[in-house]
Amino acid sequence: MAERRVNVGWAEGLHARPASIFVRAATASGVPVTIAKADGSPVNAASMLAVLGLGAQGGEEIVLSSDAEGADAALDKLAKLVAEGLEELPETV
């Protein structure tokens, strides 16, 4: 199982627009990914409701995981997106 631990770079956390950006990137990765708070249960990273339900705040650590083929590359891209708090999807996603 590949895993990345990263702190949420969006000041407002994974809410509304940042969550939408993240979910689109997770879906575009083509790899099933889960996301969880460091001490919580994992949820589907491609589900807007599940990601919003985490209530992840800015600066809080989250865990991205996948056991699919190509997981390392997908998790690297998603971790960078979350850590940097990017305001739109990079072309490389």
Gaussian input, Z-matrix of N, CA and C with variables (Angstrom, degrees):
# hf/3-21g

backbone

0 1
 N
 C     1     B1
 C     2     B2     1     A1
 N     3     B3     2     A2     1     D1
 C     4     B4     3     A3     2     D2
 C     5     B5     4     A4     3     D3
 N     6     B6     5     A5     4     D4
 C     7     B7     6     A6     5     D5
 C     8     B8     7     A7     6     D6
 N     9     B9     8     A8     7     D7
 C    10    B10     9     A9     8     D8
 C    11    B11    10    A10     9     D9
 N    12    B12    11    A11    10    D10
 C    13    B13    12    A12    11    D11
 C    14    B14    13    A13    12    D12
 N    15    B15    14    A14    13    D13
 C    16    B16    15    A15    14    D14
 C    17    B17    16    A16    15    D15
 N    18    B18    17    A17    16    D16
 C    19    B19    18    A18    17    D17
 C    20    B20    19    A19    18    D18
 N    21    B21    20    A20    19    D19
 C    22    B22    21    A21    20    D20
 C    23    B23    22    A22    21    D21
 N    24    B24    23    A23    22    D22
 C    25    B25    24    A24    23    D23
 C    26    B26    25    A25    24    D24
 N    27    B27    26    A26    25    D25
 C    28    B28    27    A27    26    D26
 C    29    B29    28    A28    27    D27
 N    30    B30    29    A29    28    D28
 C    31    B31    30    A30    29    D29
 C    32    B32    31    A31    30    D30
 N    33    B33    32    A32    31    D31
 C    34    B34    33    A33    32    D32
 C    35    B35    34    A34    33    D33
 N    36    B36    35    A35    34    D34
 C    37    B37    36    A36    35    D35
 C    38    B38    37    A37    36    D36
 N    39    B39    38    A38    37    D37
 C    40    B40    39    A39    38    D38
 C    41    B41    40    A40    39    D39
 N    42    B42    41    A41    40    D40
 C    43    B43    42    A42    41    D41
 C    44    B44    43    A43    42    D42
 N    45    B45    44    A44    43    D43
 C    46    B46    45    A45    44    D44
 C    47    B47    46    A46    45    D45
 N    48    B48    47    A47    46    D46
 C    49    B49    48    A48    47    D47
 C    50    B50    49    A49    48    D48
 N    51    B51    50    A50    49    D49
 C    52    B52    51    A51    50    D50
 C    53    B53    52    A52    51    D51
 N    54    B54    53    A53    52    D52
 C    55    B55    54    A54    53    D53
 C    56    B56    55    A55    54    D54
 N    57    B57    56    A56    55    D55
 C    58    B58    57    A57    56    D56
 C    59    B59    58    A58    57    D57
 N    60    B60    59    A59    58    D58
 C    61    B61    60    A60    59    D59
 C    62    B62    61    A61    60    D60
 N    63    B63    62    A62    61    D61
 C    64    B64    63    A63    62    D62
 C    65    B65    64    A64    63    D63
 N    66    B66    65    A65    64    D64
 C    67    B67    66    A66    65    D65
 C    68    B68    67    A67    66    D66
 N    69    B69    68    A68    67    D67
 C    70    B70    69    A69    68    D68
 C    71    B71    70    A70    69    D69
 N    72    B72    71    A71    70    D70
 C    73    B73    72    A72    71    D71
 C    74    B74    73    A73    72    D72
 N    75    B75    74    A74    73    D73
 C    76    B76    75    A75    74    D74
 C    77    B77    76    A76    75    D75
 N    78    B78    77    A77    76    D76
 C    79    B79    78    A78    77    D77
 C    80    B80    79    A79    78    D78
 N    81    B81    80    A80    79    D79
 C    82    B82    81    A81    80    D80
 C    83    B83    82    A82    81    D81
 N    84    B84    83    A83    82    D82
 C    85    B85    84    A84    83    D83
 C    86    B86    85    A85    84    D84
 N    87    B87    86    A86    85    D85
 C    88    B88    87    A87    86    D86
 C    89    B89    88    A88    87    D87
 N    90    B90    89    A89    88    D88
 C    91    B91    90    A90    89    D89
 C    92    B92    91    A91    90    D90
 N    93    B93    92    A92    91    D91
 C    94    B94    93    A93    92    D92
 C    95    B95    94    A94    93    D93
 N    96    B96    95    A95    94    D94
 C    97    B97    96    A96    95    D95
 C    98    B98    97    A97    96    D96
 N    99    B99    98    A98    97    D97
 C   100   B100    99    A99    98    D98
 C   101   B101   100   A100    99    D99
 N   102   B102   101   A101   100   D100
 C   103   B103   102   A102   101   D101
 C   104   B104   103   A103   102   D102
 N   105   B105   104   A104   103   D103
 C   106   B106   105   A105   104   D104
 C   107   B107   106   A106   105   D105
 N   108   B108   107   A107   106   D106
 C   109   B109   108   A108   107   D107
 C   110   B110   109   A109   108   D108
 N   111   B111   110   A110   109   D109
 C   112   B112   111   A111   110   D110
 C   113   B113   112   A112   111   D111
 N   114   B114   113   A113   112   D112
 C   115   B115   114   A114   113   D113
 C   116   B116   115   A115   114   D114
 N   117   B117   116   A116   115   D115
 C   118   B118   117   A117   116   D116
 C   119   B119   118   A118   117   D117
 N   120   B120   119   A119   118   D118
 C   121   B121   120   A120   119   D119
 C   122   B122   121   A121   120   D120
 N   123   B123   122   A122   121   D121
 C   124   B124   123   A123   122   D122
 C   125   B125   124   A124   123   D123
 N   126   B126   125   A125   124   D124
 C   127   B127   126   A126   125   D125
 C   128   B128   127   A127   126   D126
 N   129   B129   128   A128   127   D127
 C   130   B130   129   A129   128   D128
 C   131   B131   130   A130   129   D129
 N   132   B132   131   A131   130   D130
 C   133   B133   132   A132   131   D131
 C   134   B134   133   A133   132   D132
 N   135   B135   134   A134   133   D133
 C   136   B136   135   A135   134   D134
 C   137   B137   136   A136   135   D135
 N   138   B138   137   A137   136   D136
 C   139   B139   138   A138   137   D137
 C   140   B140   139   A139   138   D138
 N   141   B141   140   A140   139   D139
 C   142   B142   141   A141   140   D140
 C   143   B143   142   A142   141   D141
 N   144   B144   143   A143   142   D142
 C   145   B145   144   A144   143   D143
 C   146   B146   145   A145   144   D144
 N   147   B147   146   A146   145   D145
 C   148   B148   147   A147   146   D146
 C   149   B149   148   A148   147   D147
 N   150   B150   149   A149   148   D148
 C   151   B151   150   A150   149   D149
 C   152   B152   151   A151   150   D150
 N   153   B153   152   A152   151   D151
 C   154   B154   153   A153   152   D152
 C   155   B155   154   A154   153   D153
 N   156   B156   155   A155   154   D154
 C   157   B157   156   A156   155   D155
 C   158   B158   157   A157   156   D156
 N   159   B159   158   A158   157   D157
 C   160   B160   159   A159   158   D158
 C   161   B161   160   A160   159   D159
 N   162   B162   161   A161   160   D160
 C   163   B163   162   A162   161   D161
 C   164   B164   163   A163   162   D162
 N   165   B165   164   A164   163   D163
 C   166   B166   165   A165   164   D164
 C   167   B167   166   A166   165   D165
 N   168   B168   167   A167   166   D166
 C   169   B169   168   A168   167   D167
 C   170   B170   169   A169   168   D168
 N   171   B171   170   A170   169   D169
 C   172   B172   171   A171   170   D170
 C   173   B173   172   A172   171   D171
 N   174   B174   173   A173   172   D172
 C   175   B175   174   A174   173   D173
 C   176   B176   175   A175   174   D174
 N   177   B177   176   A176   175   D175
 C   178   B178   177   A177   176   D176
 C   179   B179   178   A178   177   D177
 N   180   B180   179   A179   178   D178
 C   181   B181   180   A180   179   D179
 C   182   B182   181   A181   180   D180
 N   183   B183   182   A182   181   D181
 C   184   B184   183   A183   182   D182
 C   185   B185   184   A184   183   D183
 N   186   B186   185   A185   184   D184
 C   187   B187   186   A186   185   D185
 C   188   B188   187   A187   186   D186
 N   189   B189   188   A188   187   D187
 C   190   B190   189   A189   188   D188
 C   191   B191   190   A190   189   D189
 N   192   B192   191   A191   190   D190
 C   193   B193   192   A192   191   D191
 C   194   B194   193   A193   192   D192
 N   195   B195   194   A194   193   D193
 C   196   B196   195   A195   194   D194
 C   197   B197   196   A196   195   D195
 N   198   B198   197   A197   196   D196
 C   199   B199   198   A198   197   D197
 C   200   B200   199   A199   198   D198
 N   201   B201   200   A200   199   D199
 C   202   B202   201   A201   200   D200
 C   203   B203   202   A202   201   D201
 N   204   B204   203   A203   202   D202
 C   205   B205   204   A204   203   D203
 C   206   B206   205   A205   204   D204
 N   207   B207   206   A206   205   D205
 C   208   B208   207   A207   206   D206
 C   209   B209   208   A208   207   D207
 N   210   B210   209   A209   208   D208
 C   211   B211   210   A210   209   D209
 C   212   B212   211   A211   210   D210
 N   213   B213   212   A212   211   D211
 C   214   B214   213   A213   212   D212
 C   215   B215   214   A214   213   D213
 N   216   B216   215   A215   214   D214
 C   217   B217   216   A216   215   D215
 C   218   B218   217   A217   216   D216
 N   219   B219   218   A218   217   D217
 C   220   B220   219   A219   218   D218
 C   221   B221   220   A220   219   D219
 N   222   B222   221   A221   220   D220
 C   223   B223   222   A222   221   D221
 C   224   B224   223   A223   222   D222
 N   225   B225   224   A224   223   D223
 C   226   B226   225   A225   224   D224
 C   227   B227   226   A226   225   D225
 N   228   B228   227   A227   226   D226
 C   229   B229   228   A228   227   D227
 C   230   B230   229   A229   228   D228
 N   231   B231   230   A230   229   D229
 C   232   B232   231   A231   230   D230
 C   233   B233   232   A232   231   D231
 N   234   B234   233   A233   232   D232
 C   235   B235   234   A234   233   D233
 C   236   B236   235   A235   234   D234
 N   237   B237   236   A236   235   D235
 C   238   B238   237   A237   236   D236
 C   239   B239   238   A238   237   D237
 N   240   B240   239   A239   238   D238
 C   241   B241   240   A240   239   D239
 C   242   B242   241   A241   240   D240
 N   243   B243   242   A242   241   D241
 C   244   B244   243   A243   242   D242
 C   245   B245   244   A244   243   D243
 N   246   B246   245   A245   244   D244
 C   247   B247   246   A246   245   D245
 C   248   B248   247   A247   246   D246
 N   249   B249   248   A248   247   D247
 C   250   B250   249   A249   248   D248
 C   251   B251   250   A250   249   D249
 N   252   B252   251   A251   250   D250
 C   253   B253   252   A252   251   D251
 C   254   B254   253   A253   252   D252
 N   255   B255   254   A254   253   D253
 C   256   B256   255   A255   254   D254
 C   257   B257   256   A256   255   D255
 N   258   B258   257   A257   256   D256
 C   259   B259   258   A258   257   D257
 C   260   B260   259   A259   258   D258
 N   261   B261   260   A260   259   D259
 C   262   B262   261   A261   260   D260
 C   263   B263   262   A262   261   D261
 N   264   B264   263   A263   262   D262
 C   265   B265   264   A264   263   D263
 C   266   B266   265   A265   264   D264
 N   267   B267   266   A266   265   D265
 C   268   B268   267   A267   266   D266
 C   269   B269   268   A268   267   D267
 N   270   B270   269   A269   268   D268
 C   271   B271   270   A270   269   D269
 C   272   B272   271   A271   270   D270
 N   273   B273   272   A272   271   D271
 C   274   B274   273   A273   272   D272
 C   275   B275   274   A274   273   D273
 N   276   B276   275   A275   274   D274
 C   277   B277   276   A276   275   D275
 C   278   B278   277   A277   276   D276

   B1=1.4537
   B2=1.5217
   B3=1.3172
   B4=1.4626
   B5=1.5219
   B6=1.3152
   B7=1.4601
   B8=1.5211
   B9=1.3226
   B10=1.4670
   B11=1.5181
   B12=1.3215
   B13=1.4672
   B14=1.5152
   B15=1.3226
   B16=1.4580
   B17=1.5245
   B18=1.3327
   B19=1.4585
   B20=1.5216
   B21=1.3249
   B22=1.4645
   B23=1.5292
   B24=1.3354
   B25=1.4614
   B26=1.5194
   B27=1.3134
   B28=1.4696
   B29=1.5177
   B30=1.3353
   B31=1.4639
   B32=1.5254
   B33=1.3335
   B34=1.4696
   B35=1.5249
   B36=1.3186
   B37=1.4507
   B38=1.5214
   B39=1.3180
   B40=1.4682
   B41=1.5251
   B42=1.3192
   B43=1.4590
   B44=1.5167
   B45=1.3142
   B46=1.4634
   B47=1.5323
   B48=1.3287
   B49=1.4647
   B50=1.5331
   B51=1.3384
   B52=1.4699
   B53=1.5257
   B54=1.3209
   B55=1.4709
   B56=1.5208
   B57=1.3212
   B58=1.4644
   B59=1.5282
   B60=1.3134
   B61=1.4690
   B62=1.5301
   B63=1.3274
   B64=1.4639
   B65=1.5274
   B66=1.3202
   B67=1.4727
   B68=1.5270
   B69=1.3265
   B70=1.4739
   B71=1.5184
   B72=1.3280
   B73=1.4738
   B74=1.5282
   B75=1.3291
   B76=1.4629
   B77=1.5244
   B78=1.3182
   B79=1.4654
   B80=1.5287
   B81=1.3293
   B82=1.4639
   B83=1.5285
   B84=1.3236
   B85=1.4633
   B86=1.5319
   B87=1.3323
   B88=1.4577
   B89=1.5222
   B90=1.3148
   B91=1.4591
   B92=1.5287
   B93=1.3372
   B94=1.4693
   B95=1.5326
   B96=1.3322
   B97=1.4628
   B98=1.5223
   B99=1.3198
   B100=1.4559
   B101=1.5228
   B102=1.3287
   B103=1.4560
   B104=1.5194
   B105=1.3221
   B106=1.4611
   B107=1.5167
   B108=1.3226
   B109=1.4547
   B110=1.5220
   B111=1.3136
   B112=1.4595
   B113=1.5295
   B114=1.3127
   B115=1.4648
   B116=1.5255
   B117=1.3531
   B118=1.4587
   B119=1.5111
   B120=1.3181
   B121=1.4592
   B122=1.5213
   B123=1.3316
   B124=1.4584
   B125=1.5301
   B126=1.3415
   B127=1.4604
   B128=1.5246
   B129=1.3152
   B130=1.4608
   B131=1.5271
   B132=1.3251
   B133=1.4655
   B134=1.5249
   B135=1.3337
   B136=1.4604
   B137=1.5280
   B138=1.3228
   B139=1.4619
   B140=1.5249
   B141=1.3252
   B142=1.4630
   B143=1.5342
   B144=1.3268
   B145=1.4637
   B146=1.5248
   B147=1.3299
   B148=1.4609
   B149=1.5272
   B150=1.3322
   B151=1.4687
   B152=1.5278
   B153=1.3181
   B154=1.4687
   B155=1.5247
   B156=1.3307
   B157=1.4583
   B158=1.5188
   B159=1.3225
   B160=1.4636
   B161=1.5255
   B162=1.3216
   B163=1.4612
   B164=1.5183
   B165=1.3324
   B166=1.4697
   B167=1.5249
   B168=1.3183
   B169=1.4604
   B170=1.5312
   B171=1.3259
   B172=1.4573
   B173=1.5184
   B174=1.3318
   B175=1.4600
   B176=1.5135
   B177=1.3190
   B178=1.4676
   B179=1.5266
   B180=1.3346
   B181=1.4611
   B182=1.5237
   B183=1.3456
   B184=1.4567
   B185=1.5218
   B186=1.3309
   B187=1.4610
   B188=1.5259
   B189=1.3235
   B190=1.4578
   B191=1.5206
   B192=1.3352
   B193=1.4610
   B194=1.5154
   B195=1.3270
   B196=1.4574
   B197=1.5238
   B198=1.3317
   B199=1.4594
   B200=1.5275
   B201=1.3156
   B202=1.4641
   B203=1.5264
   B204=1.3199
   B205=1.4605
   B206=1.5281
   B207=1.3141
   B208=1.4600
   B209=1.5185
   B210=1.3259
   B211=1.4629
   B212=1.5293
   B213=1.3319
   B214=1.4650
   B215=1.5247
   B216=1.3081
   B217=1.4715
   B218=1.5219
   B219=1.3288
   B220=1.4658
   B221=1.5258
   B222=1.3201
   B223=1.4602
   B224=1.5173
   B225=1.3301
   B226=1.4678
   B227=1.5209
   B228=1.3348
   B229=1.4694
   B230=1.5264
   B231=1.3320
   B232=1.4624
   B233=1.5274
   B234=1.3210
   B235=1.4662
   B236=1.5272
   B237=1.3268
   B238=1.4671
   B239=1.5300
   B240=1.3154
   B241=1.4620
   B242=1.5241
   B243=1.3238
   B244=1.4694
   B245=1.5241
   B246=1.3216
   B247=1.4652
   B248=1.5208
   B249=1.3216
   B250=1.4708
   B251=1.5158
   B252=1.3483
   B253=1.4572
   B254=1.5142
   B255=1.3266
   B256=1.4619
   B257=1.5266
   B258=1.3166
   B259=1.4529
   B260=1.5284
   B261=1.3152
   B262=1.4607
   B263=1.5245
   B264=1.3205
   B265=1.4530
   B266=1.5310
   B267=1.3286
   B268=1.4677
   B269=1.5207
   B270=1.3119
   B271=1.4585
   B272=1.5181
   B273=1.3225
   B274=1.4602
   B275=1.5212
   B276=1.3298
   B277=1.4766
   B278=1.5114
   A1=108.65
   A2=115.97
   A3=121.23
   A4=108.49
   A5=115.62
   A6=119.99
   A7=110.12
   A8=115.83
   A9=122.04
   A10=108.07
   A11=116.15
   A12=122.01
   A13=106.88
   A14=115.53
   A15=119.76
   A16=109.30
   A17=115.81
   A18=120.79
   A19=109.41
   A20=115.81
   A21=122.33
   A22=109.13
   A23=116.16
   A24=122.00
   A25=114.69
   A26=117.62
   A27=120.13
   A28=108.38
   A29=118.01
   A30=121.93
   A31=111.38
   A32=116.66
   A33=120.65
   A34=112.96
   A35=118.09
   A36=121.85
   A37=111.79
   A38=115.92
   A39=121.22
   A40=109.62
   A41=115.95
   A42=122.41
   A43=109.37
   A44=117.14
   A45=125.31
   A46=113.01
   A47=117.10
   A48=120.91
   A49=113.20
   A50=119.60
   A51=118.55
   A52=112.50
   A53=117.18
   A54=119.89
   A55=110.25
   A56=116.99
   A57=121.50
   A58=110.76
   A59=116.52
   A60=121.35
   A61=109.80
   A62=116.34
   A63=120.77
   A64=111.84
   A65=117.29
   A66=121.43
   A67=110.63
   A68=117.46
   A69=119.94
   A70=110.29
   A71=117.42
   A72=120.76
   A73=110.85
   A74=117.22
   A75=120.64
   A76=110.55
   A77=116.69
   A78=121.52
   A79=110.47
   A80=116.67
   A81=121.83
   A82=111.99
   A83=117.72
   A84=120.11
   A85=111.59
   A86=116.59
   A87=119.88
   A88=113.81
   A89=116.59
   A90=122.92
   A91=107.72
   A92=118.23
   A93=118.69
   A94=110.02
   A95=115.77
   A96=122.29
   A97=108.43
   A98=116.02
   A99=120.42
   A100=108.75
   A101=114.78
   A102=121.93
   A103=107.28
   A104=115.93
   A105=120.76
   A106=109.42
   A107=115.82
   A108=119.46
   A109=105.48
   A110=116.67
   A111=120.70
   A112=112.57
   A113=118.10
   A114=121.87
   A115=112.88
   A116=116.67
   A117=119.67
   A118=114.83
   A119=114.43
   A120=122.10
   A121=110.32
   A122=117.85
   A123=121.01
   A124=112.44
   A125=114.67
   A126=122.09
   A127=108.61
   A128=116.33
   A129=122.91
   A130=110.08
   A131=117.33
   A132=122.34
   A133=112.66
   A134=117.89
   A135=121.34
   A136=111.98
   A137=117.49
   A138=122.16
   A139=110.22
   A140=116.15
   A141=120.77
   A142=110.68
   A143=117.16
   A144=119.83
   A145=112.03
   A146=116.65
   A147=120.39
   A148=110.86
   A149=116.92
   A150=120.83
   A151=110.20
   A152=117.55
   A153=120.65
   A154=110.65
   A155=115.98
   A156=121.01
   A157=113.99
   A158=117.58
   A159=120.19
   A160=111.43
   A161=115.88
   A162=119.68
   A163=112.68
   A164=116.81
   A165=120.96
   A166=110.45
   A167=116.10
   A168=123.03
   A169=111.17
   A170=116.60
   A171=121.77
   A172=110.19
   A173=116.85
   A174=122.69
   A175=114.24
   A176=117.25
   A177=121.50
   A178=110.31
   A179=116.36
   A180=120.54
   A181=110.44
   A182=114.99
   A183=121.55
   A184=108.28
   A185=114.64
   A186=121.19
   A187=108.42
   A188=116.38
   A189=123.17
   A190=107.19
   A191=117.52
   A192=120.99
   A193=111.73
   A194=115.30
   A195=122.02
   A196=108.79
   A197=115.29
   A198=118.90
   A199=110.99
   A200=116.80
   A201=121.94
   A202=111.38
   A203=115.37
   A204=120.60
   A205=108.26
   A206=117.34
   A207=121.86
   A208=113.38
   A209=116.49
   A210=121.04
   A211=112.60
   A212=117.60
   A213=119.52
   A214=111.91
   A215=117.50
   A216=120.92
   A217=110.84
   A218=117.03
   A219=120.84
   A220=111.06
   A221=116.37
   A222=119.79
   A223=111.92
   A224=117.52
   A225=120.25
   A226=110.97
   A227=116.73
   A228=121.09
   A229=111.26
   A230=116.33
   A231=119.64
   A232=111.37
   A233=117.10
   A234=120.72
   A235=110.71
   A236=116.34
   A237=120.07
   A238=110.51
   A239=116.99
   A240=121.73
   A241=110.52
   A242=116.58
   A243=121.51
   A244=111.12
   A245=117.49
   A246=121.30
   A247=112.41
   A248=116.17
   A249=120.18
   A250=112.37
   A251=117.29
   A252=119.89
   A253=112.70
   A254=116.44
   A255=120.99
   A256=111.37
   A257=117.23
   A258=122.54
   A259=113.89
   A260=117.01
   A261=120.45
   A262=108.46
   A263=114.89
   A264=119.17
   A265=110.89
   A266=117.15
   A267=118.42
   A268=109.75
   A269=116.71
   A270=121.03
   A271=111.89
   A272=117.08
   A273=120.36
   A274=113.34
   A275=117.84
   A276=120.22
   A277=108.61
   D1=121.48
   D2=175.88
   D3=-83.09
   D4=143.70
   D5=-176.43
   D6=-146.86
   D7=144.18
   D8=173.89
   D9=-132.22
   D10=131.49
   D11=174.16
   D12=-106.45
   D13=129.80
   D14=-175.15
   D15=-149.22
   D16=148.82
   D17=175.42
   D18=-90.43
   D19=138.56
   D20=-178.56
   D21=-66.39
   D22=121.53
   D23=-176.72
   D24=-87.34
   D25=-12.95
   D26=177.64
   D27=-79.93
   D28=128.07
   D29=-178.57
   D30=-57.66
   D31=-37.93
   D32=-178.97
   D33=-84.17
   D34=1.03
   D35=-179.62
   D36=79.66
   D37=-165.21
   D38=-179.92
   D39=-87.87
   D40=71.88
   D41=179.74
   D42=-126.81
   D43=146.97
   D44=174.49
   D45=44.91
   D46=-109.71
   D47=-174.40
   D48=-60.16
   D49=-49.26
   D50=178.27
   D51=-59.12
   D52=-39.77
   D53=179.07
   D54=-64.23
   D55=-40.01
   D56=178.72
   D57=-62.37
   D58=-44.42
   D59=178.35
   D60=-61.27
   D61=-46.08
   D62=-179.36
   D63=-63.27
   D64=-46.15
   D65=-178.25
   D66=-63.02
   D67=-41.49
   D68=177.60
   D69=-62.29
   D70=-40.81
   D71=179.09
   D72=-66.83
   D73=-41.31
   D74=179.28
   D75=-63.65
   D76=-41.44
   D77=178.45
   D78=-65.58
   D79=-43.44
   D80=-178.13
   D81=-67.04
   D82=-21.62
   D83=-178.36
   D84=-65.45
   D85=-24.78
   D86=-179.47
   D87=73.31
   D88=8.98
   D89=-178.54
   D90=-121.18
   D91=132.85
   D92=176.54
   D93=-68.21
   D94=122.66
   D95=-176.14
   D96=-126.64
   D97=143.01
   D98=171.29
   D99=-111.93
   D100=155.66
   D101=177.51
   D102=-132.54
   D103=142.66
   D104=179.55
   D105=-150.38
   D106=155.02
   D107=166.67
   D108=-69.32
   D109=158.11
   D110=-176.05
   D111=-54.12
   D112=-31.81
   D113=-177.44
   D114=-111.68
   D115=13.91
   D116=-173.93
   D117=-115.07
   D118=-179.13
   D119=178.80
   D120=-84.04
   D121=141.54
   D122=179.94
   D123=-72.48
   D124=146.43
   D125=175.99
   D126=-129.47
   D127=164.25
   D128=179.85
   D129=-65.72
   D130=119.99
   D131=-178.39
   D132=-70.55
   D133=-14.63
   D134=179.57
   D135=-93.13
   D136=5.74
   D137=-179.90
   D138=-106.92
   D139=114.99
   D140=-179.17
   D141=-58.80
   D142=-45.71
   D143=-178.89
   D144=-63.13
   D145=-39.60
   D146=179.68
   D147=-66.06
   D148=-43.06
   D149=-179.50
   D150=-65.91
   D151=-44.38
   D152=177.13
   D153=-61.82
   D154=-37.53
   D155=-179.12
   D156=-64.78
   D157=-20.27
   D158=177.41
   D159=-64.00
   D160=-36.20
   D161=-177.02
   D162=66.89
   D163=32.45
   D164=-178.93
   D165=-67.84
   D166=126.30
   D167=-178.55
   D168=-94.67
   D169=160.49
   D170=176.07
   D171=-57.44
   D172=132.84
   D173=179.52
   D174=86.49
   D175=-12.71
   D176=-179.43
   D177=-75.72
   D178=144.24
   D179=178.91
   D180=-80.28
   D181=134.94
   D182=172.90
   D183=-123.63
   D184=161.59
   D185=179.95
   D186=-121.76
   D187=123.43
   D188=175.68
   D189=-103.68
   D190=133.24
   D191=-176.75
   D192=-140.54
   D193=151.49
   D194=173.26
   D195=-164.46
   D196=146.15
   D197=175.48
   D198=-116.53
   D199=16.04
   D200=-179.25
   D201=-84.08
   D202=161.69
   D203=174.09
   D204=-64.34
   D205=135.66
   D206=-178.11
   D207=84.21
   D208=9.78
   D209=-176.37
   D210=-63.28
   D211=-40.08
   D212=-176.07
   D213=-59.37
   D214=-47.29
   D215=-179.46
   D216=-65.11
   D217=-42.98
   D218=-179.59
   D219=-63.93
   D220=-43.72
   D221=-179.61
   D222=-67.60
   D223=-35.98
   D224=176.34
   D225=-59.62
   D226=-45.68
   D227=-179.28
   D228=-65.45
   D229=-43.89
   D230=-179.69
   D231=-67.30
   D232=-39.40
   D233=178.84
   D234=-62.62
   D235=-41.70
   D236=178.34
   D237=-63.86
   D238=-43.09
   D239=179.10
   D240=-58.30
   D241=-46.93
   D242=-178.58
   D243=-68.43
   D244=-46.52
   D245=-176.42
   D246=-63.63
   D247=-38.44
   D248=-177.09
   D249=-87.72
   D250=-9.78
   D251=179.41
   D252=58.99
   D253=43.50
   D254=-176.18
   D255=-62.77
   D256=141.70
   D257=-175.93
   D258=-88.55
   D259=-9.52
   D260=173.60
   D261=-151.56
   D262=162.27
   D263=-177.90
   D264=-67.37
   D265=129.36
   D266=173.79
   D267=-67.69
   D268=153.32
   D269=-178.34
   D270=-63.78
   D271=-20.08
   D272=-177.27
   D273=-82.30
   D274=-2.96
   D275=-179.28
   D276=-80.95

